[in-house]
Amino acid sequence: MTTPEPTPQDPEQVLLSEADLHPSVSDPLMDTMTFLNEITLRYPDAISFAPGRPYEGDFDVADIADLIDAYVGYLRQSGRSEEQIRTTLFQYGETAGQIRELVADMLRKDEEIDVPAESLVVTVGCQEALLLVLRALCHGPDDVLLVDSPCYVGVTGAASLLDIPVAPVASTPYGVSQTALRETVERLTAQGRRPRALYVVPDCSNPTGASMPTQDRVDLLETARSLGLLLLEDNPYGLFSSRRRPTLKALDRRQQVIYLGSFAKTAFPGARIGYVVADQRVRKTDGTGLLADEIAKVKSMVTVNTPSVSQAVVAGLLVTEGGSLRRRNETAARHYQDTMRCVRNTLAHEFPPAQRSALGVHWNDPDGGFFLTVEVPFPADESALRTSAQEYGVMWTPMRFFHLDDSGDLQMRLSCSYVTTAEAETGATRLARFIKESV
């Protein structure tokens, strides 16, 4: 929407200059999601491999009330009075969250992460968790956040809002390059800067779909220890992998890993519930405390507390499922694996090996999650996306959106989560035609 210019009838209208606003609002990164939302609305009949939304075919509106009832029943069995239950649902709650015990129990059962509930902070989605952790960790202008590149735009966007410099670290097909990590840390340290933490998504990464082998995870923990780095592990897709690997946090013996989680994919996005595990000890003038306590202080000045009703819905789900979400998500995991397999098989049919090699068209083979990457021999930019949507009826995401440099111009991200198997086959066929005719 275009902002109207001042008219002669309102000469006193205030006109702000973009140059006087925070630099983040004019950062092209901030336009990424807006662009994708607008193009999706503009071409509603196109099959979309763009949004990282979970499949909603199994959602039922009646479930919301049932889940709240389940949580209320759990509170009654725990000995809460009706007045206490009313307060729990209707009033401001604990800043760090009122369902931490249930979340901690889920982490033990699903991820073998054994941490006290006091080390958790329940947040308004994982995006708030990122914002709070970065604000708490980064002390001054010389502190730098490292990111496995390409990376999820939410972390670079949060860093931009907080004026935290970000340095990309090159990736391998299986995750962050530890050689590049050492070189990046050494270069920044020589410049008098302090690499503070590395953000990684080891399982079915957004945007590439790559997963880090177990031995690489063990090695990364040791590399981070030797470099004095914290690791920020984001794990929204781990339950959807066809291969179960230990999280970095489950392997963590030195409290090097700050673990970021979300119920957006394993429950549903509308709840807007995420969490952070921050069991690191913090030296203070009066002793020591948990990093989670410091993060909760920051949260108290951002969202005050995470909505109690949203927490109740997620808690009801955990209670209903016996504290574990792994079995509940088996059907969704199979759906995502089926749609991704369908896309890959269709592309393989459309591009036989000889043609694939001649044209320079390649794609990776993730073991689960939502995303895969397609390499093409032409700029996969916004203009190409418009043509693809308008003339071929298929949408995707330019991989350049996830890079901090000029890399990724010849790559697309395909999300296989929000389509049916039939749509996946039709969409992949349309995409193949678009690629062939663009070449």
C-alpha positions as CSV (number, residue, x, y, z in Angstrom):
1,M,0.0,0.0,0.0
2,T,1.4,3.4,-1.0
3,T,1.4,6.1,1.7
4,P,-0.4,9.3,0.4
5,E,1.6,12.5,0.1
6,P,0.6,15.5,2.2
7,T,-2.1,17.6,0.5
8,P,-2.7,21.3,0.6
9,Q,-5.7,20.6,2.9
10,D,-3.4,19.2,5.7
11,P,-0.2,21.3,5.6
12,E,0.6,20.3,9.2
13,Q,0.7,16.6,8.5
14,V,3.8,15.0,9.9
15,L,6.1,13.4,7.3
16,L,8.9,11.1,8.6
17,S,12.1,10.4,6.7
18,E,13.1,6.8,6.3
19,A,16.7,7.9,7.0
20,D,15.6,8.8,10.5
21,L,14.1,5.4,11.2
22,H,16.1,2.3,12.4
23,P,18.2,0.9,9.6
24,S,16.5,-2.5,9.9
25,V,13.2,-1.2,8.5
26,S,14.9,-0.5,5.1
27,D,16.9,-3.7,5.1
28,P,15.9,-5.7,2.1
29,L,15.8,-8.8,4.3
30,M,12.7,-7.4,6.0
31,D,10.9,-7.4,2.7
32,T,11.4,-11.2,2.1
33,M,8.3,-12.5,3.9
34,T,6.1,-9.6,2.6
35,F,7.1,-10.4,-0.9
36,L,6.3,-14.1,-0.5
37,N,3.0,-13.4,1.1
38,E,2.0,-10.9,-1.6
39,I,2.9,-13.2,-4.5
40,T,1.0,-16.0,-2.9
41,L,-2.1,-13.9,-2.6
42,R,-1.7,-12.6,-6.1
43,Y,-1.6,-16.1,-7.7
44,P,-3.9,-18.2,-5.5
45,D,-4.4,-20.9,-8.2
46,A,-0.6,-21.6,-8.4
47,I,0.7,-24.6,-6.6
48,S,3.0,-23.2,-3.9
49,F,6.3,-24.8,-2.8
50,A,7.0,-21.4,-1.0
51,P,5.6,-21.4,2.5
52,G,7.2,-23.4,5.3
53,R,3.8,-24.1,6.8
54,P,2.8,-27.5,8.3
55,Y,0.2,-29.5,6.5
56,E,-3.2,-28.6,8.0
57,G,-5.3,-31.5,6.7
58,D,-5.5,-33.1,10.2
59,F,-6.4,-29.9,12.0
60,D,-9.9,-29.8,13.7
61,V,-11.4,-26.6,15.2
62,A,-13.0,-28.7,18.0
63,D,-9.6,-29.8,19.2
64,I,-8.8,-26.4,20.7
65,A,-11.5,-26.6,23.3
66,D,-10.7,-30.3,24.0
67,L,-7.1,-29.5,24.6
68,I,-7.9,-26.7,27.0
69,D,-10.2,-29.0,28.9
70,A,-7.5,-31.6,29.1
71,Y,-5.1,-29.0,30.7
72,V,-7.8,-27.9,33.1
73,G,-8.3,-31.5,34.1
74,Y,-4.6,-31.9,34.6
75,L,-4.5,-28.8,36.9
76,R,-7.4,-30.3,38.9
77,Q,-5.6,-33.6,39.4
78,S,-2.5,-31.6,40.4
79,G,-4.5,-30.2,43.3
80,R,-5.3,-26.7,42.0
81,S,-8.5,-25.1,43.2
82,E,-11.1,-23.7,40.8
83,E,-10.0,-20.2,41.8
84,Q,-6.3,-21.0,41.0
85,I,-7.3,-22.5,37.7
86,R,-9.3,-19.4,36.8
87,T,-6.3,-17.3,37.6
88,T,-3.9,-19.5,35.6
89,L,-6.0,-19.1,32.5
90,F,-7.2,-15.5,32.7
91,Q,-4.4,-13.6,34.4
92,Y,-0.8,-12.6,33.6
93,G,1.3,-15.7,34.2
94,E,4.9,-16.4,35.2
95,T,7.3,-14.5,32.8
96,A,9.3,-17.7,32.2
97,G,6.2,-19.7,31.5
98,Q,3.7,-21.9,33.4
99,I,4.1,-25.1,31.5
100,R,7.9,-25.5,31.9
101,E,7.6,-28.8,33.7
102,L,5.6,-30.4,30.9
103,V,8.0,-29.1,28.2
104,A,11.0,-30.4,30.2
105,D,9.3,-33.8,30.4
106,M,8.7,-33.8,26.6
107,L,12.3,-33.0,26.0
108,R,13.4,-35.9,28.1
109,K,11.1,-38.3,26.3
110,D,11.5,-37.1,22.7
111,E,15.0,-35.8,22.6
112,E,16.8,-37.3,25.6
113,I,17.6,-33.7,26.8
114,D,17.6,-33.9,30.6
115,V,17.4,-30.3,32.0
116,P,15.6,-28.8,35.0
117,A,12.4,-27.0,34.2
118,E,13.9,-23.8,35.7
119,S,16.3,-23.7,32.8
120,L,13.4,-23.1,30.3
121,V,11.7,-20.0,29.2
122,V,8.4,-20.4,27.3
123,T,8.2,-17.8,24.6
124,V,5.8,-16.3,22.0
125,G,7.0,-18.5,19.2
126,C,10.7,-19.4,18.5
127,Q,11.1,-15.9,16.9
128,E,10.8,-14.3,20.3
129,A,13.2,-16.9,21.8
130,L,15.8,-15.8,19.2
131,L,15.3,-12.1,20.0
132,L,15.6,-12.7,23.7
133,V,18.7,-14.9,23.5
134,L,20.5,-12.5,21.2
135,R,19.7,-9.5,23.4
136,A,20.9,-11.3,26.5
137,L,24.1,-12.6,25.0
138,C,25.5,-9.8,22.9
139,H,27.1,-7.1,25.1
140,G,28.5,-4.5,22.7
141,P,29.2,-3.6,19.1
142,D,32.2,-5.9,18.9
143,D,30.1,-9.0,19.6
144,V,29.4,-11.0,16.5
145,L,26.8,-13.7,15.7
146,L,27.9,-16.4,13.4
147,V,25.4,-18.2,11.2
148,D,25.6,-21.3,9.1
149,S,25.1,-19.9,5.6
150,P,22.6,-20.1,4.0
151,C,20.4,-19.7,7.1
152,Y,16.9,-19.0,8.3
153,V,16.0,-15.3,7.8
154,G,14.4,-15.1,11.2
155,V,17.8,-15.1,13.0
156,T,19.4,-12.6,10.7
157,G,16.3,-10.4,11.0
158,A,16.4,-10.5,14.8
159,A,20.1,-9.6,14.8
160,S,19.4,-6.7,12.4
161,L,16.7,-5.3,14.8
162,L,19.2,-5.5,17.6
163,D,22.2,-4.0,15.7
164,I,24.1,-7.2,16.2
165,P,26.7,-7.8,13.4
166,V,26.3,-11.2,11.6
167,A,29.1,-13.2,10.0
168,P,28.3,-16.1,7.6
169,V,30.1,-19.4,7.9
170,A,30.2,-21.5,4.7
171,S,28.4,-24.8,4.7
172,T,29.0,-28.2,3.3
173,P,26.1,-30.4,2.0
174,Y,25.8,-31.7,5.5
175,G,25.9,-28.5,7.6
176,V,28.4,-25.9,8.8
177,S,32.0,-26.3,7.6
178,Q,34.2,-26.5,10.7
179,T,37.3,-25.5,8.7
180,A,35.4,-22.3,7.7
181,L,34.2,-21.9,11.2
182,R,37.8,-21.8,12.6
183,E,38.9,-19.4,9.8
184,T,36.0,-17.1,10.5
185,V,36.6,-17.0,14.2
186,E,40.4,-16.4,13.7
187,R,39.7,-13.6,11.3
188,L,37.2,-11.8,13.5
189,T,39.4,-12.2,16.6
190,A,42.3,-10.7,14.7
191,Q,40.1,-7.7,14.0
192,G,39.5,-7.2,17.7
193,R,35.9,-8.5,17.6
194,R,34.3,-11.3,19.7
195,P,32.5,-14.1,18.0
196,R,29.8,-14.8,20.5
197,A,27.8,-17.7,19.3
198,L,27.0,-19.9,16.2
199,Y,23.4,-20.4,15.1
200,V,22.8,-23.8,13.5
201,V,19.9,-26.0,12.5
202,P,21.4,-29.5,12.5
203,D,18.2,-31.4,11.6
204,C,16.5,-30.9,8.2
205,S,17.7,-27.4,8.0
206,N,15.7,-24.4,6.7
207,P,16.5,-23.6,3.9
208,T,18.6,-26.4,2.5
209,G,17.1,-29.5,4.1
210,A,20.5,-30.7,5.1
211,S,21.1,-32.8,8.3
212,M,24.4,-33.0,10.1
213,P,25.9,-36.5,10.7
214,T,26.3,-37.6,14.3
215,Q,30.1,-37.5,14.3
216,D,30.0,-34.0,12.8
217,R,27.9,-33.0,15.8
218,V,30.4,-34.4,18.2
219,D,33.2,-32.6,16.4
220,L,31.3,-29.3,16.3
221,L,30.9,-29.4,20.1
222,E,34.6,-29.9,20.4
223,T,35.4,-27.2,17.9
224,A,33.1,-24.7,19.6
225,R,34.7,-25.6,23.0
226,S,38.2,-24.9,21.6
227,L,37.0,-21.6,20.1
228,G,35.1,-20.4,23.2
229,L,31.8,-20.3,21.3
230,L,28.3,-21.0,22.4
231,L,26.0,-22.9,20.0
232,L,22.4,-21.8,19.3
233,E,20.7,-25.0,18.2
234,D,17.3,-24.5,16.5
235,N,15.3,-27.7,16.1
236,P,11.9,-27.2,14.5
237,Y,12.1,-30.2,12.2
238,G,13.8,-33.0,14.2
239,L,10.7,-35.1,14.7
240,F,10.1,-35.2,11.0
241,S,13.4,-36.8,10.0
242,S,13.5,-40.4,8.7
243,R,16.8,-40.8,10.6
244,R,16.9,-40.1,14.3
245,R,20.1,-38.5,15.4
246,P,21.0,-37.0,18.9
247,T,20.6,-33.2,19.1
248,L,23.6,-31.1,20.0
249,K,21.9,-30.4,23.3
250,A,21.6,-34.1,24.1
251,L,25.3,-34.5,23.5
252,D,26.2,-31.4,25.4
253,R,28.2,-32.0,28.6
254,R,29.5,-28.5,29.2
255,Q,26.4,-26.4,28.8
256,Q,27.7,-25.0,25.5
257,V,24.4,-25.3,23.7
258,I,21.4,-23.0,24.0
259,Y,18.5,-25.0,22.6
260,L,15.7,-23.3,20.8
261,G,12.4,-25.1,20.2
262,S,8.9,-24.5,18.9
263,F,5.5,-26.1,18.8
264,A,4.6,-24.4,15.5
265,K,5.4,-27.6,13.5
266,T,4.8,-30.3,16.1
267,A,1.5,-28.9,17.3
268,F,0.3,-25.9,15.2
269,P,1.6,-22.4,14.4
270,G,-1.5,-20.6,15.6
271,A,-0.6,-21.4,19.2
272,R,2.6,-19.2,18.9
273,I,4.4,-21.2,21.5
274,G,8.2,-21.6,21.5
275,Y,10.8,-22.1,24.2
276,V,14.5,-21.8,25.0
277,V,16.6,-24.1,27.1
278,A,19.4,-21.9,28.7
279,D,21.0,-24.0,31.5
280,Q,24.2,-22.1,31.5
281,R,25.4,-20.6,34.8
282,V,26.0,-16.9,35.0
283,R,28.4,-15.4,37.5
284,K,26.9,-12.4,39.4
285,T,27.9,-10.1,42.2
286,D,25.8,-12.1,44.6
287,G,26.7,-15.6,43.4
288,T,25.6,-17.5,40.3
289,G,22.3,-18.0,38.5
290,L,20.8,-19.5,35.3
291,L,21.0,-17.8,32.0
292,A,17.3,-18.6,31.7
293,D,16.6,-16.2,34.6
294,E,18.4,-13.4,32.7
295,I,16.5,-14.1,29.5
296,A,13.2,-14.0,31.5
297,K,14.2,-10.5,32.6
298,V,14.5,-9.4,29.0
299,K,11.2,-11.1,28.2
300,S,9.5,-9.1,31.0
301,M,10.1,-5.9,29.0
302,V,9.1,-7.4,25.6
303,T,5.9,-9.5,25.9
304,V,5.7,-9.6,29.7
305,N,4.5,-13.2,29.6
306,T,3.5,-15.8,27.0
307,P,-0.3,-15.9,26.7
308,S,-1.8,-18.4,29.2
309,V,-4.5,-19.7,26.9
310,S,-1.9,-20.6,24.2
311,Q,0.2,-22.3,26.8
312,A,-2.9,-24.2,28.0
313,V,-3.6,-25.5,24.5
314,V,0.0,-26.8,24.1
315,A,-0.1,-28.2,27.6
316,G,-3.3,-30.0,26.9
317,L,-1.7,-31.6,23.9
318,L,1.2,-32.8,25.9
319,V,-1.1,-34.2,28.6
320,T,-3.2,-35.9,26.0
321,E,-0.2,-37.5,24.3
322,G,1.4,-38.7,27.5
323,G,4.1,-36.1,27.5
324,S,5.6,-37.1,24.1
325,L,4.9,-35.6,20.6
326,R,7.0,-38.1,18.6
327,R,4.3,-40.7,18.1
328,R,1.7,-38.0,17.4
329,N,3.8,-36.6,14.5
330,E,4.5,-39.9,12.8
331,T,1.6,-39.3,10.4
332,A,2.8,-35.8,9.6
333,A,6.3,-37.0,9.1
334,R,5.2,-39.7,6.6
335,H,3.2,-37.1,4.8
336,Y,6.2,-34.8,4.4
337,Q,8.4,-37.6,3.4
338,D,5.8,-38.8,0.8
339,T,5.4,-35.4,-0.8
340,M,9.2,-34.8,-0.9
341,R,9.7,-38.2,-2.4
342,C,7.0,-37.4,-5.0
343,V,8.8,-34.1,-5.9
344,R,12.1,-35.8,-6.3
345,N,10.7,-38.7,-8.3
346,T,8.9,-36.4,-10.6
347,L,12.0,-34.2,-11.2
348,A,14.0,-37.4,-11.8
349,H,11.5,-38.5,-14.4
350,E,11.4,-35.0,-16.1
351,F,15.2,-34.7,-16.0
352,P,16.9,-38.0,-16.9
353,P,20.6,-38.2,-15.7
354,A,22.1,-37.2,-19.0
355,Q,19.8,-34.2,-19.5
356,R,20.2,-33.3,-15.8
357,S,24.0,-33.1,-16.3
358,A,23.8,-31.3,-19.6
359,L,21.5,-28.6,-18.3
360,G,23.2,-28.2,-14.9
361,V,20.0,-29.1,-12.9
362,H,20.5,-30.8,-9.6
363,W,18.7,-31.2,-6.3
364,N,19.6,-32.7,-2.9
365,D,18.1,-35.6,-1.0
366,P,17.1,-34.6,2.5
367,D,16.1,-37.3,5.0
368,G,13.0,-35.5,6.1
369,G,11.7,-32.1,7.1
370,F,10.1,-29.6,4.9
371,F,12.7,-28.4,2.4
372,L,14.9,-29.4,-0.5
373,T,17.2,-27.3,-2.7
374,V,17.1,-27.2,-6.5
375,E,20.1,-25.9,-8.5
376,V,19.3,-24.3,-12.0
377,P,21.4,-22.7,-14.7
378,F,19.7,-19.3,-14.6
379,P,19.1,-16.6,-12.0
380,A,16.3,-17.9,-9.7
381,D,15.3,-14.4,-8.6
382,E,12.1,-12.5,-7.9
383,S,11.5,-11.9,-11.6
384,A,11.8,-15.6,-12.4
385,L,9.5,-16.4,-9.5
386,R,6.8,-14.1,-10.9
387,T,7.1,-15.7,-14.3
388,S,6.9,-19.2,-12.7
389,A,3.8,-18.2,-10.8
390,Q,2.0,-16.3,-13.5
391,E,2.8,-18.4,-16.6
392,Y,3.4,-21.9,-15.2
393,G,1.3,-22.0,-12.0
394,V,4.0,-23.0,-9.6
395,M,5.8,-21.0,-6.8
396,W,9.0,-21.5,-4.9
397,T,11.4,-19.4,-2.8
398,P,14.6,-17.8,-4.2
399,M,17.5,-19.2,-2.2
400,R,19.2,-15.8,-2.4
401,F,16.8,-14.7,0.3
402,F,18.8,-16.9,2.8
403,H,22.3,-15.7,2.0
404,L,24.1,-12.7,3.4
405,D,26.2,-12.4,0.2
406,D,25.6,-12.9,-3.5
407,S,25.5,-16.6,-3.2
408,G,22.4,-18.7,-4.0
409,D,21.4,-16.9,-7.2
410,L,21.1,-20.2,-9.0
411,Q,19.1,-22.1,-6.4
412,M,15.5,-22.5,-5.4
413,R,14.1,-23.7,-2.1
414,L,11.1,-26.0,-2.4
415,S,8.9,-26.6,0.6
416,C,7.0,-29.9,0.4
417,S,5.0,-29.4,3.6
418,Y,1.9,-27.5,2.6
419,V,0.9,-29.6,-0.5
420,T,-0.9,-32.9,-1.1
421,T,0.9,-35.7,-2.9
422,A,-1.2,-35.0,-6.0
423,E,-0.3,-31.3,-5.8
424,A,3.4,-32.2,-5.3
425,E,3.4,-34.2,-8.5
426,T,1.6,-31.6,-10.6
427,G,3.7,-28.8,-9.1
428,A,7.0,-30.6,-9.8
429,T,5.9,-31.2,-13.4
430,R,5.1,-27.5,-13.9
431,L,8.4,-26.6,-12.3
432,A,10.3,-28.9,-14.6
433,R,8.6,-27.3,-17.6
434,F,9.4,-23.8,-16.3
435,I,13.1,-24.8,-15.8
436,K,13.4,-26.3,-19.3
437,E,11.8,-23.4,-21.0
438,S,13.8,-20.9,-19.0
439,V,17.0,-22.6,-20.1
